[in-house]
Each structure stands twice: as structure tokens, then as C-alpha cells.
Amino acid sequence: MTPLVCRWWQRSYRHPDDQEQVLGVLSATALGTFIEIATSNGYALPQAMALGLFVAKIHGLAVAEPARGQGIAAELLKGAWQVHQQLGYRLLYGSYEADRDLKVFYTRLGYNVHAPGEHFPLDRISLPFRLGAGDDQCMFTRWRPRG
């Protein structure tokens, strides 16, 4: 049986009375940068691509200004987590600008928020390197429970 691969996933939340009006959107993809890092650490391209199937990055999460505070972003994140869990991904992560006060939001939804510039290990999927962002970014990560 061939595993189902999710290379790109996007979900939008539309106004209940006006389906033309998008109130929020989230996009996530399998990580090309991850594959580049794996190959630069000695993994052959086919192996790096296979390892990349365990990791997805949230590239964008946005909610229209008048719709904020209604739980739309939380609903979008929960949906992304559910889909990626069903597809067998081990890690869903993203980043945000460090000057934004979003730690409580992501923590409440089950994500671990890393300090600005902090890199996180990939030892749960037996990889000897780390992922991270610049000093102006905070990373948020959520690993699939072991077991």
C-alpha cells in the first residue's frame, strides 16, 4: 500500500452568512528546507525526501482583523493538526515574529514555543540536526505523541 503524501495543505474559514468572505486561512507544506538540511548533513536525496514526510511547516496563519478573538485561528490550527496526524506526520511547526505576543495562544493549543533564535532537535525522528529560525523569530512545535 502506498502511503498518502500531503505536500501542501490549505484551509480557509469563511463567513457563515457570506461564503465569498474569507475570515481566516492557514497553509502548511512538507518542508523543502528540511530536505536541503538533510542532504547537507550527508543524507542521500531519496532518504532526505523520505525523512521529509515526517515534518510539515505552517507557512501562514491569518485572520481578518474584524474576525479576531472568535477562535478562528485555533480552529484552523486544530484542523491542520488533525489532518497531519491522520497522514502520519510526526512534527508540525511554524514560526512568528518575536515581538508578537503569541506564546500563550500556541501553548494553549498544545504547541511548545521556543525562545527567539532557539533551534530545536529532531532526535524524535532520529536525526542529528536541528531546525530553527533567526533571532527575530519564535518557533512553535507540536510532536505526535510517542507510542
N, C-alpha and C positions, 0 to 999 in steps of 0.2 A: 504494500500500500504506500503510495506516495504521500508524504506529509503536505498539508496545506501551508502555503507560504504567504504571509502578509507583507508585501514590500511597501505599501502605502495605505494609510487608513485615515479617513476624514469623516467627521460627524458634525452636523450643524444643528442648532436648536432654533426653531422658527417660532414666531409669534403665533399663539393659538388662534387668534382671530384673523390673522393676515399672513398666510403661508409664504408670501413673497418677501416678508421682512425677516431677515436673519438676525437673531439676537446674540448668538454665540457660535463659535466654531473652534474645533480642535483638530490638529493634524499630527500624525505620528508616522514614522517610517523606520524600516530596518536601517541600520546605521552604516553608511558608506565610509565615514571616517574611521569607524571601528575596524573595518576590513583593511584600510590603509595602515592603521596602527599594528594590526596583527601581522600583516606581511612585513612591515619594517622590523618586527620582532622575530623574524625567522620562519613564520608560518607560510606554507605554500598557498597560493591563491585559492585553490579549491577548498583547502582546510579552513582558511580565513573566512571564506564565504559561508561555509557550513557553521562556523562558530558565530557568525553574524546573525544567524537565525534565532539566536537566544536573546538578542538585545534589540530593543526598539527605543527610539528617542521621540519625545514630544517636541515638535518644532514650533508649534504655535498654539496658543490658547488665548482667545479674545472674547470679550463680552461687551456688547454695546453699552455705552455709558448709562442710558436710562434704565437698562435692564439689570444693572449690577446689584448685588445683595439679595437676589432672588433664588440662589442656588444653582444657577445655570452652569457655571464653571465646574462646580462639584459634580453635577450630573454628567457633564461631558467627560470629566476625568474618570469617574466610576465606569462609564461605558467603555472608555479606552482600556482600562484595566481588565474588565471582563472579557473583551474581545481578545486581547493579547494573552490572557490566561488560557482561554479556550484553544488558542493556536499553539500553545506550548512555550511561549516566550518565558524567559527566566527573569528578565530585568526590563523595567520601563523607567525611563528617566528623562529629565529635561533640565533647563536652567532658566534663571530670571535675573534681571539686573539687581545687584546687591543693595541698591538704595531703595528698593521697593520693599514694603513690609509684608511679605507673603509667607513667612516661616510658619505661622500658626495655621494658615489655610492649608498648606501642603501637609503639615504634620497631622492635622485633624483627619485628613483623607488617607492616612497610612503611609505617607512618604517620609523618608529620612532626609532632612535638609542639612546640607554641608556648608561650612563656612566659606566666605568668598575666597576663591582661588584654590580651595581644597580639592584634592584628587581622591577618588575612591577606588579601592582594589576590586579586581574581578576574580578573586580567589574562589568564589562560589561556583564559578564555571571553569575552574582550574586554569586560569590564565595568569601569567606572571607579569602583567602590566596593569596600569591604572588609567582611568578616564577622568577628565576634569575640565575646568574652564578657567578663564583669566581671573585676575584679582577683582574685577568688577562684576563677577557673576557668582551666584549661588547655585549649586547643583541640587536637585531633588531626585531621590532614587526610591524605587519600590521593587523589592525582590520577591519572587514567587516563594512561598514557604517551602522549606525542605520537607521531603517525605514522600 
